Structures are given as C-alpha cells and as structure tokens.
Amino acid sequence: MRLRTVLATLTAGLAAATTLTAAGPAAASANSPGGHACSPAVTLDGFSDSLDKTSYDGTFTGNLSALAPDPDGTLAALSDRSALFSLDRRTLEPRKVVQLADEKGAALDAEGLVIDRDGTRLVTSETEPSVRRYDRDGRLLGRLPVPAPLQVAPAGRAVVNGTFEGLSWADGGRALLASMEYALSGDAAGTVRLQTWKRHGAAFTLGAQYAYRADAGLGVPEVQALPDGRLLVLERGFTAGVGNTVRLYLADPRRASDTRDVEHLTGQAGVRLVRKTLLADIVDCPSLGATAKQPQPNPLLDNIEGMAVTGRAPGRPGTFRVTLVSDDNQNAVQTTRFYFLRVRTR
C-alpha cells in the first residue's frame, strides 16, 4: 500500500516452494557464506536490489506488495498497480507479466497473493476490500464474500488504506486467511482482524475471525501460515526523518477467540487475542553493505511489505526460508529490495 506516516503458507504451495533458493546470483554480492544473525531465531542470508527502478515489457517492476511461490517453479511478485510478475526463482529476472483488473476492467490496489496448486491466483485489493480469483492469464474467475464490518466506511468500519494487506493459505490449504492492516473504527487501537474462509473445492465460505494486537504505531502488511497452524506476521511503520520499523513475529491463532460476532474489540474479558512472540526486529540485522536513499535506523531497511515462505532449510527442523520484498511506491527515495532470511520457529 501507499504507506501512511505513523509515529512511533507454507501449506498448499509447499511442493513448489521447496524448489526456491534463499538467494540466487542476483544477491550473491550481498551474501555471506554463513549468513548473519538478526536475532537468535532469524538469519539474513542476503539481499538484492536487482529490480530497483527497472521495467519489464513496458511495466515498472516496483510497487511490489506480495510474493508467492508458483507451482511452475517461479516466484510470483504482485504490484499494487495491478501487475503480476513471474520471476526467475534464482536470479529474480522477470519472465512474464500479467495485468489484473476488477469486474469493470479497472485497476486494483492489489496487496495480497496466494497461488493454488492448479495455478489459480487469489488476490486481495484493499480498496473495498476484496479477494478475487484469477487464472494464470489474468482472467477473472470470481470473488469471495467479505464481512460487512471489514468493508471501507461508509459501507463498513474499515479505514481507507487499512484493509486486506496479507493473504495466506491456512489449515493445510483447506482454508484461506487475510489480515487487515489497521484496526476497524470502534476497535481498540492496534487490534487488527484476521479473517478466514473455508474452502470447498473452488468455492469459499466465511470462516472464523481472530484478533491480533500490533505494536503501538505499527500495522500488519503481511501474514504467512506455517504447516503447524502458526503464523509469521510482519509489522511495519514509518516515521518521517527516522525511517521504517519492521518486525517479524511468530503468532499462534489456534486458541484465540472467534471474533466474527464481536462488534467492537475494546479489551473485553473473554476475548483471547492471537498470541505472538518476537522473532526479530529487522533493524538489528546486519546491513551487509546496503544503502538507503532516505534516513533509516539501518540502511538495510525500507518499506518492507511482502513475504513468502519459500521452503524449509535443509537439515534444520523447524527452520524455514523466507523472502521479503519492499514496496518502493515508485518513489525516488525508496528501494525495491528483496531480503532472504532463515527463520527458526522452534
């Protein structure tokens, strides 16, 4: 999304994901053979700026808001300007771009992405918000139901540019999960809702909803489910003159309350929030020679918005390869940057 200034899973796609590498030749110059620790749980293996301020087939390759492993072996990268790129899994070089549109042919503010085993793309737009289904060639196949309170005011209680940012398979591909970025009007500040859908073949029906509490001044731009039902959650914020804050959490919704019938989340007794544990604050990662075009507490940081679990780390039980990407907003002082992490979850 076009980030406002603030003060302050590996499931259905696993078969394809395990073929992806943590960092290919495009990131080689930034890599260390052994990687570098951001925290006891997270290691930065490298980064790549190879797509920064580039174009492919006449389409700008920035504005990237989501990543997803594709069963065809590529890495899909979604632009919030309605472009869906297929990237070489090792070099990040674009191989294909498809333009997406809504039912009237208008562009989307596309933010979240998952890809089904048959190649069907599910894409969120934060405008309404919505979740739409597309085939490989960008043809619209359908649209999922969205609870009325999650719609942007006046239709619902969501704030503009604060709706569906993250999207992930859940429950082994039997469910879909989307994360709101900011709290609904009437909910406690920082309390964002995670909406699920139950899958019935190609159809989806509304499922449980959970409440997640983000850190003060931060929103939730991405969420990814792990095979055991837990979630990787990105939290992000920006302070002018200071830079970005980006934190990676391990969250567990399995004992959280179903909040779909709770009108206002204001800390009432009996509502169990999704539990979370900090894995790493990205400011603590080594910079590995990265440079920033505007003030940042660590020059490695930028407007990180997309995340994909791209495989398991060989010989390391409970450790996953995770790729992040920043949205440069087609802005001269921001960078399209890919980050390659190893994340230990136990």
N, C-alpha and C positions, 0 to 999 in steps of 0.2 A: 504494500500500500504506500501511498504518499505520506510518510511518517510525520505525525504531528510532533511539535516540540513539547516535551514534558519536562517538568522539573523533577528533579530528583536525581504393515508395519511390517515390521519385518514379519509379515504374515503371508497374505496372498501372493505377494511379489517376491518371496524369498528365493524361489528357484532361479529367477532371473538376477536377483540382487547379488547372489553369491558369485557371479561371474565378474562383478565390477571390482576394480582395484582401488586402493585408497588414494593413490596418486600416480599419475602417468607421467610421460615425458614433459607435459606442459608444466608440471610442478617440480620437476627434477631439480631445478636450480635453487629451489627454496627448501628442499628436503634435507634432513639429517638422517643418516642410515639407521640410527636407533630411535629417532623421534625425540620429542621434547615434552616434558610433563607440564600440563597446565594445573594439575591437581593430582592427588593420589589415584583418581578414577579416570582422568582424561589426559590423553597424549596427543599433541599436534604433530602429525607426520609431515605436513607441508601445506602450501597454499599455491594458488595460481591466479594470476591476473591476465591470462592469455586472451580472454574475451572482452576485456575492458575497452569500451569505446570502439567496438568493431561492428560490422554489419555482415549479414549473410543473405544472399539472394534478395537484396534490396530492403531487408528488415533489420533494424537495430537489434543487437543481441543483448542489450542490457534490460533494465526494469525487471530482473528475474525475481520472482516471488515464491517459487516452489520447485522442488525436484522430485523425481520418482524413477525408480528402476523400471525399464520396459522389458517385457518378456523377449523382445527381439535382440536383447543384448546391449542396447544403447541406454543412455541416461537421458530422460526427458526433462526439459527445463521450461518452465512456464513463465511468460512475461505478463505483467499486469496490463499490457496493452493488447491483449488478445492473441499473442503469437505463442505457439507451442513448438519448441525446437527439439530435435533429436540430436544428441551429442555423442561423439565417439567416446566410449567408456574409458579410454586410456589417455587420449590427447585433449579431450573436450572440444575437438573441432566439430562444428555443426555439420550435419549430414542432410538435414531436412528441416523445413519449417512449414507449419500448417496454421492458417488463420482461423480463429474461432469467432462465433457470433451468437447472439441470442435469437429468439424466435422471430424477431423483426429484422434481423440482419445487422443489428447494431453491435459495436464492440463491447467487450466485457471488461470490468475491473477484476480480472482473474487473479486469484490469490492462492487457492489450494488445489492439489492434484494427487490423484491416485490412478493407477492403471490396472485393469483387470487382466486375468490370465489370457483372455481372448483379444486383448489389445484395446478394449473399450476404455476411454478416458472419462473420469469423473472430475469435474472442475467446479470450484466454487467461485462465485462473484460476490463481492461484498456490497454491491450496490443495493440489492433488495433486502436481504441476501438470498442466494440461490445455490443449488447444486444441480448441475446439468450433466447429462451423459452424451458423449460424442464417440463416433467411430474413429478409426485411425486417420481418415482423411478429413476429419473435422466436421462431418455431417452430424447435426443434432439428432439425438435419439430419444430424448425425454428429459424429464425434470422431476426431482424429488420433492416431497412435501416439506414445508418448513413451518414450525410452530409460530402462531401469530405474534407472541411477545418478542420473538427474536427478529422480527422484521423492523426495518428502519422506521422511526417516527415520521408521520403520524399513524402509519398502519400498525406499528408495534412500539416497543420501548427501546430499541437499539439506537445507538448514536451513529451518525454518518462516519464512515471510515473506521468503524469499530466492530464489524460483524465477522463473518466466517473468513478467517485467515489460514487456519491449519486444517488439514484433511488427512485421514489415515484409515487404512483397514484396521479392524479390530476383531477379536474373538476368532482368530484363525481365518479371516476372510469372510466370516459369516455375518459380520456387521461393519458398518461404516461409522466413523467418528469425526465430527467437525468441532473446532474450537472457535469461540468468539474471541475477539482481541481485547475488548474492553467490557466493562460491566454495563448491564441494562440500566436505564433510568429507574430509580427506585430500589435497586440492589446496592449493597454496600460497596464502596469504592474498592476497585481491585478484584472484586469477585466476578469471575467470568464463567460462563456456562459452556459445558461440553455436551453437545447434542449427538445422540446415536440414532442409527437406523438399522432395523433388522432386515437382512437380505433374504429374498425369496426368488431365487433364480436371477432374472434381470430386473425384478421389482424390489422396491424398498419401502418399508413402513416405519413410521416413527417409533423409536425405542426410548430407552432410559435417558435421563439427562443428569449431569453431575455439576457440582460447583467446585471451582478451583480458585484459590486465592493467590493472585500475583503479588510480587513485592511492590512496595509503595512506588508509584510513578512509572511502573512498567506495565506493558501489555503482553499478550501472548500471540506471536506471529506464526508459530508452527508447533505441531504436535505429531509424534510418531509412535505407534503402538509396537510393543515387543511381543515375542511369542507367548510369554507368561501372563499377559494381560496388563502389565505395567506400561507406562508411557514415558517417552522422552519429551520434555516440554522446553521450548525456548521462551525466555522472557527478554524483552527488549525495551529500551527507552533512549531518549536523546535529550541532551541539554546544550543549548546554543553556547558556543565558546568553550565547551568542555569536551563534548563528543558523545559517543554511544556507550550504553551499558547493555551487555548481552550476557545472560546467564543460562546455563543448561541444568535442568532439574530432572530427576527421576521421580515420577509420580505414580501413585497406586490408587486407581478408582474402584478397586474390587470390593471394598467395604464402605464406599461413600454412599450417601443417601441419593435416592432418585428424586430430583428436584423439579420434575416437569410440572407438578401440581402445586409447587410453592411459588406464589405470586411474587413476593418480594424477599430476597435473600438479605437479611439485615442482622445476621448473627443469632438468630433464634435458636433456642435449645432444641435438640433432637435432630438437627441437620448436620450430618457428618460430611465435612469437606474432603476432597481428594487430598490424601497425604502426599507430601513432597519432601525430597532430600536434595540438597545442592550437590551437583556433580562437579561443576566448575564455573567460575566466573572467567569469561574469555579475556578479560583484562590481565589475568595472571598468566596467560600463555606467553611463550617466548615470541618475540616479533619476527624472528628468522629473516631479518633484513627487509621486512615490509615497510612501505612508506605510506603516509596519509596525506591527503590533499586539503584537509582541514584539521583543526585541533582535535586530537584524540588522546585519551589517557594511555593508550598503547597504539602505536601506528598500525598494528595488525587489524584493529577494529574498524568496522564500517557498519552500514545499515543491514546487518545480517537478518535475513527474513525466511529463507528456505532451508529445509533439512530433509535428508533421506537416509534411512538405514540401508547400506549398500552391501552388507554381508557380515559374516562372522569372522573374527580374527583367528586364523589357524592356530591350533594348539593352546588357545586361551579361552577356556569355558566362561561363558557369561560376558565376553568382550565382543563388541560389535564395531564394524567400520561404519563411520557416519560422515556424510558430506554435507557441508553447509554452503550457502551462497548468499551474497549480499545484493540488495536491490539498489542500483546507483541512481534511480529516479531520472535517468538521462541528464544528470547534473554534473557539471564540470568538476565539482569539489567532492564527488563521491566516486566509489570504485566498484566495478563488478568483480568480485573476488570469491573464489572457491576455497574452502577450508577442508582439509582431510584429517579426520580425528579417529582415534581408537578410544572407545568408551567402555569402561568396565562397570557392570551393573550388579556385581556380587563379590 
